[in-house]
């Protein structure tokens, strides 16, 4: 597999809108998006889309990936079903491969202990505090946070989430990245000219 392969975790009721900007932008810039699930059966997103995964989690290796994306979803807070994805995130981070988590996925990483020593954000601080994690001193009240190879974002900021991923993968130079964010987050029409120059 190419190092320009990005893996998107998929599971029933995952928040499909949280990954829309980033998967489209990465595909436009030569990345291949491969979906990863716990089993080879199809999953149904929160938006009702049926997704047939490209592969199962037990076949995913960090060295075959440029990034692992974990979106939110109710299953992160209803038991341990998605814990294998958090364990895989640990393997990725230990191998120096970036992980991006938004919304409920941040709680999964908190339960795995991955936020105890890293600067991070989430939906709100007390959402993560409810997991019993020990990283509250590293919590930032921000749209999205990057700490080394870990990107976290709150559920209302898919554009900020995408911006941090685009920055981490060095997809755009700084001026174009700023324009991309101003266009999609702020609806700033002056950004379009910069982005397409």
trRosetta pair geometry for C-beta under 8 A, 3 or more apart (Angstrom, degrees):
i j d omega theta_ij theta_ji phi_ij phi_ji
1 5 4.9 -45 169 4 111 155
1 34 7.9 -56 -142 -14 135 154
1 64 4.0 60 58 -165 129 103
1 65 7.5 3 114 -63 137 52
2 5 5.2 126 68 -29 75 92
2 32 6.6 100 52 18 119 121
3 65 7.8 47 -142 124 51 11
3 66 5.4 94 166 -72 65 94
4 30 5.8 -40 178 126 151 91
4 31 4.9 -136 170 -111 88 62
4 32 6.4 91 112 11 83 80
4 66 5.9 20 -120 -33 26 144
5 31 7.0 143 -106 -169 20 79
5 32 4.8 -27 -110 69 74 101
5 33 7.9 153 -161 -94 62 17
5 34 5.8 9 -174 -1 109 117
5 64 6.4 -23 66 152 135 77
5 65 5.8 -84 93 -115 91 54
5 66 6.2 149 62 2 43 93
6 23 7.7 -158 92 -113 132 70
6 26 5.6 -11 9 156 150 160
6 31 5.2 26 -6 171 110 132
6 32 7.2 171 25 81 68 47
6 33 5.4 -27 72 -106 96 65
6 34 7.4 165 81 24 44 71
6 65 6.9 82 -124 -162 30 88
6 66 5.5 -54 -78 63 71 100
6 67 4.6 -8 -129 60 94 99
6 68 7.9 -180 -169 -81 67 24
6 69 6.6 40 165 -14 107 110
7 33 7.9 140 -103 -161 20 56
7 34 5.4 -31 -107 73 69 91
7 35 7.7 123 -161 -119 64 14
7 36 5.0 23 -175 -17 110 128
7 60 6.1 84 -140 -137 165 128
7 65 5.0 -45 -6 -123 113 132
7 67 7.1 -169 34 93 67 53
7 68 5.1 -18 73 -111 104 67
7 69 7.0 -175 94 22 51 74
8 19 5.9 95 -140 -170 128 158
8 23 6.4 -2 -66 -89 149 122
8 33 5.7 15 -8 -172 120 103
8 34 7.2 170 24 82 77 38
8 35 5.2 -38 75 -105 95 63
8 36 6.8 162 76 18 40 81
8 69 4.7 -16 -111 63 69 114
8 71 7.7 20 -166 -15 93 106
9 14 7.4 -180 111 -114 79 154
9 35 7.8 97 -139 -160 9 65
9 36 5.4 -44 -102 73 55 96
9 37 7.5 119 -163 -88 60 44
9 57 7.7 32 -122 -91 96 108
9 68 6.9 43 -33 -178 101 92
9 69 6.6 -152 14 89 78 59
9 70 5.1 14 33 -106 134 66
9 71 7.1 -162 71 19 89 73
9 85 5.1 61 -135 -133 155 133
9 105 7.9 131 63 -111 136 133
10 14 5.8 -130 -145 20 53 150
10 35 4.7 8 -9 -169 130 112
10 36 6.8 146 18 63 79 41
10 37 5.1 -46 74 -76 87 94
10 43 5.1 172 143 50 100 142
10 45 7.5 -65 -152 -80 99 89
10 51 5.1 -101 -171 100 154 144
10 53 5.7 -168 58 -90 123 98
11 14 5.1 105 56 -50 69 110
11 37 6.4 146 -80 -133 60 85
11 38 6.8 50 -104 -8 101 104
11 43 5.6 -138 -155 -141 16 153
11 73 5.9 156 78 100 105 168
11 75 5.7 -92 130 44 134 152
11 81 7.7 137 -164 126 142 113
11 82 6.1 -75 -41 -97 175 109
11 85 7.7 -94 -36 -39 134 145
12 43 5.0 -133 -67 -157 55 94
12 44 5.7 24 -133 50 78 72
12 73 7.5 131 91 -176 47 135
12 75 6.6 99 69 -44 83 134
13 44 7.1 22 -53 93 53 77
13 45 6.9 91 -124 -174 16 30
13 46 4.8 61 -164 -78 60 74
13 73 5.1 127 105 -158 79 100
13 74 5.2 -24 120 27 141 103
13 75 6.5 137 64 -22 109 96
14 43 7.1 39 4 137 107 137
14 45 5.5 -60 62 -128 74 76
14 46 6.4 -118 84 -17 25 92
14 71 5.0 92 177 80 106 115
14 72 7.1 142 -159 86 65 41
14 73 4.1 -55 -107 -70 52 133
14 75 7.9 -45 -73 25 70 113
15 18 4.4 51 110 -6 110 119
15 19 7.9 128 98 -6 74 85
15 45 7.7 101 -126 -171 4 97
15 46 5.3 4 -99 13 46 142
15 71 4.9 -143 60 157 85 115
15 72 4.2 23 4 67 135 90
15 73 5.7 -146 -16 -67 76 66
15 102 7.7 -105 74 100 132 109
15 103 5.8 31 21 50 155 164
15 104 7.6 138 -11 19 123 106
15 155 7.2 -101 -151 -144 174 99
16 19 6.8 -73 -164 41 42 95
16 20 6.9 63 146 -56 71 97
16 45 3.9 35 -47 -177 122 148
16 46 6.1 -157 1 43 86 83
16 47 4.7 -79 41 13 130 120
16 49 6.0 80 -92 33 166 125
16 71 7.4 95 -85 125 23 168
17 20 5.4 -30 -149 -9 43 124
17 46 8.0 -69 4 71 90 117
17 47 6.8 114 -37 -51 89 130
17 158 6.3 -109 137 -54 78 159
18 71 4.3 143 77 -142 126 110
18 72 5.9 113 -25 19 163 92
18 102 5.0 -172 -179 91 131 141
18 103 6.1 -92 -101 -4 157 129
18 155 7.1 -67 -96 -145 126 63
18 158 4.9 -153 -138 -98 48 109
18 161 6.7 11 -176 58 85 165
19 22 5.7 -72 -161 51 59 104
19 23 5.3 50 149 -22 94 111
19 69 5.8 103 -118 147 121 142
19 71 5.1 -87 -35 -67 108 129
19 158 7.5 -110 -42 -145 20 115
20 23 6.5 -61 -139 37 21 101
20 24 6.3 15 166 -12 60 113
20 158 6.8 30 42 167 87 148
21 24 6.2 -71 -156 40 24 107
21 25 6.1 14 159 -14 66 115
21 158 5.6 138 12 140 119 104
21 159 6.0 100 -31 -100 174 57
21 161 7.8 127 60 75 120 92
21 162 4.0 -68 105 -63 119 158
21 184 6.4 101 -128 175 134 156
22 25 5.8 -57 -140 40 31 107
22 26 6.0 27 163 -16 67 109
22 69 6.9 166 99 -111 142 149
22 100 7.8 -150 -166 107 172 159
22 158 7.7 -127 -15 179 96 88
22 161 6.8 -80 -41 115 131 92
22 162 4.1 -157 -68 -115 86 88
22 165 5.1 35 -134 64 132 151
22 166 7.4 -142 -124 -47 86 86
23 26 6.0 -55 -141 40 28 107
23 27 6.2 31 158 -21 63 109
23 33 5.0 39 -148 -95 99 160
23 69 7.8 -125 -67 43 91 168
24 27 5.9 -59 -150 36 27 111
24 28 6.4 27 154 -19 63 108
25 28 5.7 -56 -151 36 32 113
25 29 6.5 10 156 -3 65 112
25 162 6.4 102 20 -172 143 121
25 166 6.4 -40 127 -86 144 117
25 171 7.0 79 145 150 109 162
25 180 7.6 68 -126 -161 143 140
26 29 5.8 -71 -147 49 33 99
26 31 3.8 -38 165 50 97 138
26 33 6.5 108 89 -63 121 101
26 165 7.7 -57 -61 134 118 124
26 169 7.4 26 -111 82 106 165
26 171 7.1 -102 -102 -97 65 145
27 31 6.1 -82 -78 69 34 80
27 32 7.7 62 -112 -111 74 28
27 33 6.0 -52 -69 -11 100 111
29 171 5.2 60 133 -151 173 109
31 66 6.9 -104 -129 48 116 146
31 169 7.9 -7 -70 175 140 156
34 54 4.3 -104 -162 72 84 152
34 55 6.2 20 162 11 120 112
35 51 5.9 -135 -169 165 168 123
35 52 7.9 122 74 95 138 39
35 53 4.6 -127 113 -132 102 65
35 54 4.9 123 49 4 70 91
35 55 7.6 160 87 31 51 67
36 53 6.1 70 -137 -161 12 121
36 54 7.1 -43 -68 58 52 87
36 55 5.5 -24 -108 77 74 87
36 56 7.0 86 -160 -166 72 12
36 57 5.5 94 165 -83 108 65
36 60 5.5 24 -131 -66 145 137
36 68 8.0 -42 34 -137 146 94
37 40 7.2 143 73 -93 115 23
37 41 7.5 -115 121 60 147 56
37 43 5.7 -175 -116 -27 137 125
37 51 7.9 157 -58 106 129 106
37 53 3.7 -128 4 -56 112 155
37 55 7.9 159 28 88 67 41
37 56 6.2 -51 75 -115 66 59
37 57 6.9 -101 106 -32 22 89
38 56 6.8 11 154 -154 18 89
38 57 5.6 -13 -105 5 44 124
38 81 7.6 -76 -51 172 163 85
38 84 6.5 107 -111 60 100 139
39 53 8.0 136 88 32 42 140
39 56 6.2 -1 -134 -117 18 117
40 53 6.4 -128 -134 64 45 107
40 56 5.6 -63 -60 -59 75 110
42 50 5.1 20 164 -178 135 95
42 51 6.2 158 -159 78 82 38
42 52 4.7 -47 -95 -87 93 65
42 53 7.4 179 -111 -6 42 72
43 50 7.5 162 82 -152 35 53
43 51 5.3 -18 61 60 84 95
43 53 6.9 53 1 -43 105 100
44 48 6.4 -13 -178 -143 103 34
44 49 7.0 162 -154 77 58 35
44 50 5.5 -27 -99 -95 76 64
44 51 7.6 166 -92 16 25 76
45 48 6.7 -43 71 26 78 20
45 49 4.5 9 29 50 119 88
45 50 8.0 -135 5 -66 80 20
45 51 6.4 69 -39 -14 99 116
46 73 6.8 -155 -47 -117 112 81
46 74 8.0 124 -93 -9 110 97
53 56 6.8 95 111 -76 140 52
55 59 5.2 -108 179 75 114 123
55 60 6.6 131 114 -66 127 83
56 59 5.5 84 66 11 75 102
56 60 7.8 -129 105 -23 41 89
57 60 5.5 -46 -154 10 44 119
57 84 5.7 100 125 132 157 123
57 85 6.8 -102 -119 -83 143 68
57 88 6.1 -112 -166 -56 108 149
60 64 7.3 -139 -161 62 56 119
60 65 7.1 22 -171 -40 96 135
60 68 7.9 83 168 -103 141 118
60 88 6.3 34 87 -150 129 137
61 64 4.7 79 71 4 91 108
61 65 7.4 174 90 -7 50 97
62 65 6.0 -81 -154 42 36 106
62 91 5.6 -150 -44 132 124 92
62 92 4.7 171 -113 -108 111 58
62 94 8.0 -130 -54 67 171 76
62 95 3.9 115 119 57 154 157
62 97 4.5 -174 -170 13 99 144
63 95 6.7 -110 -58 -180 69 144
63 97 7.7 -135 -74 -56 31 137
65 68 6.2 41 149 -57 153 78
65 92 7.1 -49 79 -121 132 114
65 97 5.7 77 86 -175 95 145
66 97 7.3 -165 -167 -154 16 98
66 98 7.4 -3 150 41 57 102
66 169 6.4 61 155 -121 122 116
67 97 7.0 -163 -88 169 32 88
67 98 4.8 -20 -113 80 83 102
67 99 7.3 159 -162 -92 66 26
67 100 6.3 14 -178 -2 114 108
67 165 6.7 82 -162 -150 161 105
67 168 7.6 110 -99 102 127 124
67 169 6.5 -59 -42 -72 136 120
68 88 6.8 -174 -145 125 163 107
68 89 6.2 -151 93 -101 141 71
68 92 5.1 -115 4 -73 131 167
68 97 7.0 74 -10 125 96 110
68 98 7.4 -170 28 104 67 56
68 99 4.9 -15 65 -115 100 76
68 100 7.2 179 89 28 51 66
69 100 5.0 -15 -112 68 69 104
69 101 7.9 163 -162 -79 44 42
69 165 7.5 8 -94 -108 109 146
70 85 5.9 130 -114 155 121 127
70 86 7.9 71 -124 -80 164 60
70 89 6.6 -36 -29 -75 143 128
70 99 7.0 12 0 -178 111 96
70 100 7.0 178 28 91 69 52
70 101 4.3 -7 68 -108 111 82
70 102 7.3 174 93 24 65 61
70 105 3.6 152 128 -153 107 147
70 108 7.0 -114 165 63 146 135
70 109 7.6 144 73 -45 154 107
71 102 5.8 -15 -130 59 54 102
71 103 6.6 20 178 42 60 119
71 105 6.1 144 102 -27 10 131
72 76 6.7 -84 -153 7 59 140
72 102 5.9 -77 -31 107 90 77
72 103 2.5 -43 -61 100 131 132
72 104 3.8 102 -147 18 81 88
72 105 5.8 -113 -80 -10 46 81
72 155 5.7 13 -33 -108 160 104
73 76 5.8 116 70 -14 71 95
73 82 7.5 138 75 -68 117 155
73 103 7.7 100 -12 105 44 125
73 104 5.6 -121 44 62 42 140
73 105 7.6 52 19 -54 83 82
74 77 6.3 -73 -168 46 50 95
74 78 5.9 26 148 -13 83 124
74 104 7.1 -144 -78 -81 18 169
75 78 5.6 -74 -132 46 38 104
75 79 7.4 -49 -166 53 70 87
75 81 5.3 -71 -177 72 114 125
75 82 5.1 114 121 -32 107 119
75 104 7.9 118 60 131 52 147
76 82 5.5 -53 -93 55 59 148
76 103 8.0 151 26 118 154 83
76 104 3.5 153 47 153 143 110
76 105 6.0 -128 -93 -78 148 37
76 107 5.3 115 148 68 119 110
76 108 4.8 -95 -143 -46 105 105
77 104 6.0 -98 -25 -143 97 118
77 107 6.3 21 -77 97 86 158
78 81 7.4 -2 87 14 83 116
80 83 4.4 -14 -171 -16 81 130
82 85 5.0 -30 179 24 82 118
82 86 6.9 83 128 -17 81 94
82 108 5.6 -68 109 -110 114 142
83 86 5.4 -53 -153 36 46 112
83 87 6.3 48 150 -21 73 102
83 108 6.9 -162 -99 -153 46 100
83 111 7.2 -83 -111 105 93 130
83 112 7.3 151 -152 -76 77 98
84 87 5.4 -51 -145 37 37 114
84 88 6.4 41 153 -21 66 102
85 88 5.5 -50 -149 35 34 113
85 89 6.5 43 148 -25 63 99
85 105 7.6 -75 119 -136 131 100
85 108 6.5 10 83 153 102 152
86 89 5.3 -45 -151 28 37 117
86 90 6.9 44 147 -22 62 96
86 108 4.2 -147 -67 154 120 97
86 109 5.6 -170 -134 -85 101 45
86 111 6.5 -6 -175 72 174 94
86 112 3.8 -167 155 -45 119 138
86 114 7.0 -151 -170 -4 93 130
87 90 5.5 -45 -158 27 38 116
87 91 6.9 39 145 -17 64 100
87 112 6.4 -162 -70 -127 50 128
88 91 5.4 -49 -153 34 40 114
88 92 6.4 44 148 -21 68 101
89 92 5.6 -50 -149 35 34 114
89 93 6.3 31 155 -17 67 106
89 99 4.5 85 -148 -138 93 156
89 101 7.1 14 -122 -56 151 125
89 108 7.9 115 10 115 144 106
89 109 6.0 -72 103 -103 157 97
89 112 6.8 120 66 78 113 165
89 114 6.2 -34 114 -73 117 168
90 93 5.9 -57 -147 38 29 107
90 94 6.2 29 155 -18 64 109
90 112 5.9 -138 -51 163 115 130
90 113 8.0 39 -97 66 124 89
90 114 6.0 -135 -85 -80 80 115
91 94 5.8 -57 -146 38 28 111
91 95 6.3 18 156 -11 63 112
92 95 5.9 -70 -152 43 28 105
92 97 4.3 -88 -166 77 84 103
92 98 7.3 -37 153 83 118 17
92 99 5.1 120 92 -61 135 106
92 149 7.6 -159 132 145 90 130
93 96 7.6 51 -174 -69 32 20
93 97 7.3 -96 -69 60 26 61
93 99 5.7 -54 -59 0 93 124
93 114 6.7 139 7 -142 161 118
93 149 5.5 161 -128 90 73 125
93 150 6.3 10 -108 -65 124 99
96 149 6.2 -169 -158 -69 42 153
97 149 6.7 100 94 -168 20 137
98 149 4.4 -142 -97 -165 60 79
98 150 7.3 -175 -150 -72 70 27
98 151 6.7 33 -177 -6 112 103
98 165 7.9 148 133 -130 142 73
98 168 5.5 111 -116 151 162 140
98 169 7.5 -120 38 -65 153 81
99 109 7.7 147 127 -102 136 133
99 114 8.0 -39 79 174 150 152
99 149 6.5 62 15 137 73 90
99 150 5.6 -8 64 -114 93 68
99 151 7.1 -164 97 32 48 73
100 150 7.9 154 -88 -165 40 43
100 151 4.0 -10 -114 68 81 116
100 152 7.8 -175 -157 -74 52 32
100 153 7.7 14 -176 -1 91 108
100 161 6.7 112 175 -174 119 93
100 164 7.1 153 -125 97 116 108
100 165 5.2 -8 -85 -85 159 108
100 168 7.8 -176 -71 39 113 152
101 105 3.8 -140 -159 115 96 114
101 106 5.1 144 124 -73 115 60
101 108 7.3 -140 -150 59 140 100
101 109 5.3 179 33 -23 174 136
101 150 7.7 -20 16 -166 102 88
101 151 7.1 156 25 88 56 64
101 152 5.4 -14 72 -110 87 73
101 153 7.6 180 97 26 46 71
102 105 6.0 47 51 40 40 116
102 106 7.0 -14 -157 -34 11 99
102 152 7.2 151 -88 -164 45 49
102 153 4.3 -18 -111 66 93 99
102 154 7.4 -2 -158 82 80 6
102 155 6.6 122 159 -96 92 48
102 157 7.7 -145 -142 73 118 78
102 158 7.1 61 -167 -100 165 65
102 161 4.9 -7 -83 -112 133 147
103 106 6.8 169 80 6 18 97
103 122 7.7 93 -135 -162 15 73
103 123 6.2 52 -134 -62 55 103
103 153 7.6 -13 -28 92 60 78
103 154 7.1 73 -80 -176 55 36
103 155 3.8 72 -101 -91 99 91
104 107 5.4 -44 -164 27 55 114
104 108 6.9 57 142 -18 72 97
104 123 7.9 20 -63 -30 50 125
104 155 7.7 46 -23 -82 67 117
105 108 5.3 -47 -156 32 46 117
105 109 6.6 45 148 -17 70 100
106 109 5.6 -53 -151 38 37 111
106 110 6.3 44 148 -24 66 102
106 115 7.1 59 -174 -64 83 146
106 120 6.7 151 -151 168 115 123
106 121 7.4 -72 -126 100 158 45
106 122 4.0 -164 104 -107 152 101
106 123 7.5 -177 49 -10 132 75
106 128 6.5 -62 129 -87 108 110
106 152 5.1 79 -106 -150 116 115
106 153 7.9 -157 -54 51 126 38
107 110 5.3 -48 -147 33 36 116
107 111 6.5 38 154 -19 65 101
107 122 6.9 94 -53 -146 70 142
107 127 6.6 -90 -76 147 114 94
107 128 6.2 -153 -99 -106 71 62
107 130 7.9 -20 -131 73 121 95
107 131 5.3 176 -158 -67 84 132
108 111 5.8 -52 -150 34 32 110
108 112 6.5 27 151 -15 63 109
109 112 5.5 -58 -148 41 35 112
109 114 4.2 -73 -175 62 90 123
109 115 5.5 93 120 -33 100 101
109 120 7.8 -160 102 -139 132 155
109 150 7.8 133 -170 -152 153 126
109 152 7.4 -128 57 -96 152 117
110 113 7.8 51 177 -65 31 19
110 114 7.3 -89 -73 52 23 75
110 115 4.7 -32 -97 32 68 131
110 122 7.6 -16 -41 -67 130 148
110 128 4.9 176 -86 -152 160 95
110 131 4.4 102 109 78 124 159
110 133 3.9 -92 -180 -48 97 151
110 135 6.7 -130 -130 35 87 121
111 131 5.1 -115 -67 -170 78 121
111 132 7.7 57 -110 55 70 90
111 133 6.8 -99 -70 -69 34 102
113 116 5.2 -18 -167 -13 69 124
113 133 7.1 173 -102 -135 43 95
113 134 7.7 9 -130 32 79 100
114 118 6.9 -19 155 21 65 130
114 150 7.0 169 158 -114 110 146
115 118 5.8 -89 -134 57 44 93
115 120 4.7 -60 -138 16 108 160
115 128 7.0 -78 100 -158 159 137
115 133 5.9 25 71 170 107 153
115 135 4.1 -150 124 52 80 165
115 138 6.8 -170 170 81 77 124
115 152 7.5 49 -104 -65 117 155
116 133 6.2 -139 -78 180 78 96
116 134 4.7 27 -129 72 104 91
116 135 4.2 -132 -111 -64 28 98
116 138 7.6 99 158 20 20 136
117 135 6.8 -97 -24 -110 28 105
117 138 6.9 119 -171 -45 14 158
118 135 7.1 -11 47 -146 59 141
118 138 6.1 122 90 155 29 152
118 147 4.4 155 -174 96 96 148
118 148 7.1 -95 -132 31 116 109
118 150 5.3 36 165 55 157 148
119 138 5.0 -130 -96 -177 43 95
119 140 5.8 34 -177 -22 97 121
119 145 5.6 -124 130 169 93 134
119 147 4.2 154 51 -78 84 130
120 128 8.0 130 106 -104 122 163
120 135 6.7 32 32 137 124 138
120 138 6.0 54 19 122 83 102
120 139 6.3 -41 75 -110 77 53
120 140 6.9 168 80 21 25 88
120 145 5.5 172 -138 77 25 136
120 147 6.5 -71 -62 4 66 131
120 150 6.9 -43 -91 128 100 125
120 152 4.3 44 -156 26 87 154
121 139 6.7 97 -106 -163 47 69
121 140 5.1 -64 -71 72 95 80
121 141 7.0 119 -126 -116 108 16
121 142 4.9 -118 -73 59 148 79
121 143 7.3 80 108 87 165 14
121 144 6.6 -145 49 -125 135 19
121 145 4.5 132 -7 -3 101 116
121 152 5.1 169 50 107 63 108
121 153 6.5 22 81 -118 112 23
121 154 5.8 -68 138 -43 112 88
122 125 7.4 124 54 -90 103 32
122 127 5.6 -140 123 79 126 118
122 128 4.8 135 25 -47 157 113
122 139 7.4 -53 15 -137 96 106
122 152 6.4 -44 -69 166 62 124
122 154 6.0 80 143 -97 24 75
123 127 4.6 34 63 13 108 165
123 154 5.0 120 -103 -148 34 90
123 155 5.0 11 -99 -2 98 106
123 156 8.0 97 -132 -7 73 86
124 127 4.9 106 58 -8 74 104
124 154 7.6 67 -47 -129 47 125
125 128 6.2 -62 -163 41 40 102
125 129 6.1 43 145 -27 72 109
125 136 6.7 75 -170 -143 107 93
125 139 5.0 98 -117 147 99 157
125 141 7.0 -51 -43 -79 108 89
126 129 4.8 -47 -138 36 43 121
126 130 6.5 57 158 -31 66 94
127 130 6.1 -50 -164 20 28 114
128 131 5.7 -44 -168 16 49 115
128 133 6.0 -49 168 38 93 128
128 135 7.5 -63 154 71 134 99
128 136 7.2 164 102 -92 113 76
128 139 6.6 178 59 -100 146 129
129 132 8.0 62 171 -62 43 24
129 133 7.5 -109 -113 45 29 83
129 136 6.0 41 -93 -91 91 124
133 136 7.3 141 93 -42 88 75
135 138 4.8 -50 -180 41 91 112
135 139 6.8 116 124 -48 84 80
136 139 5.4 -28 -156 -7 47 121
138 147 7.9 12 176 -76 122 163
140 145 5.1 121 55 -83 131 142
142 145 5.3 102 72 -61 130 94
142 154 8.0 175 95 -12 44 111
143 153 6.5 -3 149 -146 61 89
143 154 6.3 -100 -148 31 41 102
143 156 7.9 -91 -134 83 85 84
143 157 4.0 159 -169 -124 95 161
143 160 3.7 -159 134 -92 121 178
144 151 6.7 3 -178 -174 106 93
144 152 6.9 176 -152 92 61 45
144 153 3.9 -15 -103 -100 90 96
144 154 7.5 -125 -69 12 57 68
144 157 5.8 -148 -43 121 94 136
144 160 3.9 -179 -8 139 119 104
144 161 5.3 -178 -99 -78 134 47
144 163 6.8 151 56 62 152 99
144 164 4.6 -140 142 -26 134 136
145 151 7.3 169 86 -150 47 50
145 152 5.3 -6 56 58 92 90
145 153 7.5 177 18 -77 61 52
145 164 7.6 28 73 -113 11 155
146 150 7.2 159 -153 87 51 49
146 151 5.0 -16 -101 -100 79 79
146 164 4.9 179 -54 -161 111 115
146 167 7.1 -114 -33 85 161 123
146 168 6.1 -171 -134 -70 140 112
147 150 5.2 -11 64 64 86 99
149 168 7.7 108 -134 -161 46 132
151 161 7.1 114 146 -152 119 67
151 164 4.6 151 -142 125 126 128
151 165 6.1 -159 68 -71 175 70
151 168 6.2 -107 -54 -28 128 150
153 157 5.1 -128 -179 83 111 108
153 158 7.6 117 127 -96 148 31
153 160 5.7 159 -134 95 123 98
153 161 3.7 -103 8 -84 168 94
153 164 6.9 -172 -63 23 114 138
154 157 5.3 67 63 15 79 112
157 160 3.8 -19 169 33 118 116
157 161 5.8 131 113 -24 81 87
158 161 5.2 -51 -145 37 36 120
158 162 6.2 39 155 -20 67 103
159 162 5.7 -51 -148 37 32 111
159 163 6.3 39 150 -25 64 103
159 181 6.3 120 158 -139 107 71
159 184 5.0 179 -126 114 122 107
159 185 4.0 171 119 -77 155 94
160 163 5.4 -47 -146 32 34 117
160 164 6.6 34 156 -18 64 102
160 181 7.5 58 -95 -138 53 116
160 185 7.0 71 -52 -99 71 141
161 164 6.2 -58 -156 34 27 107
161 165 6.7 23 150 -14 62 108
162 165 5.7 -59 -150 39 34 111
162 166 6.1 35 154 -20 69 107
162 184 7.7 -31 71 96 141 153
163 166 5.7 -56 -146 37 29 111
163 167 6.3 29 154 -19 64 106
163 177 6.5 106 -153 179 85 98
163 180 7.0 164 -104 96 85 109
163 181 4.7 34 -97 -86 133 116
163 185 7.8 -22 -42 -35 131 134
164 167 5.6 -53 -147 37 32 112
164 168 6.2 31 155 -20 66 107
165 168 5.7 -54 -143 37 31 110
165 169 6.2 11 162 -1 66 111
166 169 6.3 -65 -141 49 25 97
166 171 4.4 -78 -155 42 78 123
166 172 5.7 12 163 14 117 102
166 177 5.8 167 114 -125 121 104
166 180 6.8 -67 113 86 172 157
167 170 7.4 22 179 -76 33 41
167 171 7.9 -63 -52 28 20 84
167 172 7.8 -47 -84 55 53 87
167 177 5.9 79 -79 -152 84 156
171 177 7.7 115 73 -89 84 100
172 176 4.0 -128 -172 93 116 108
172 177 4.1 157 88 -62 122 77
172 180 6.2 -174 -20 -14 171 136
173 176 5.3 79 57 18 74 103
173 177 7.0 -142 94 -11 31 93
174 177 5.6 -58 -142 36 30 113
174 178 6.3 30 161 -19 66 104
175 178 5.9 -54 -153 35 29 111
175 179 6.5 28 149 -17 63 107
175 194 6.4 -120 152 -179 96 121
176 179 5.3 -52 -147 38 37 114
176 180 6.2 45 151 -26 67 100
176 194 6.6 -170 -106 141 56 91
176 195 5.8 105 -152 -120 82 56
177 180 5.5 -47 -148 30 33 115
177 181 6.6 29 154 -15 63 104
178 181 5.9 -57 -151 38 31 109
178 182 6.3 29 153 -17 66 109
178 191 7.8 -135 121 -131 67 112
178 194 7.9 -39 83 124 88 149
179 182 5.7 -56 -143 39 32 110
179 183 6.2 34 157 -22 66 107
179 191 4.1 159 -162 -163 73 88
179 192 7.7 -179 174 -49 110 14
179 194 3.7 -150 -100 92 149 120
179 195 4.3 -163 123 -58 124 82
180 183 5.9 -59 -152 34 26 111
180 184 6.4 -4 165 5 65 112
180 191 7.3 -166 -45 164 14 125
180 195 5.7 115 -73 -112 64 121
181 184 6.5 -68 -137 50 26 91
181 185 5.2 -6 179 11 68 124
181 186 7.4 51 134 0 68 99
181 191 7.9 -126 66 -149 47 155
182 185 6.7 -54 -107 53 17 91
182 186 4.9 -37 -156 43 56 122
182 188 4.0 -38 159 41 99 136
182 190 7.7 -42 131 72 136 81
182 191 3.9 172 88 -74 109 145
183 186 7.4 16 -22 55 7 77
183 187 7.3 33 -173 -116 37 22
183 188 6.0 -89 -83 59 41 77
183 189 7.8 75 -121 -103 79 24
183 191 4.0 -140 -56 95 84 128
183 192 5.7 109 -112 -68 126 65
183 195 6.0 -28 -26 -27 148 149
184 187 7.9 19 -154 -68 10 49
186 191 7.6 110 65 -17 106 143
188 191 4.5 79 91 -13 103 111
189 192 5.8 -29 -168 3 53 116
190 193 6.5 -45 -171 26 48 108
190 194 7.4 43 141 -11 68 106
191 194 5.6 -60 -158 40 47 111
191 195 5.8 45 150 -24 77 110
192 195 5.7 -60 -146 38 29 111
192 196 6.1 6 164 -1 67 113
193 196 6.4 -68 -140 47 25 95
193 197 6.3 46 157 -51 63 98
194 197 5.9 -38 -150 0 29 118
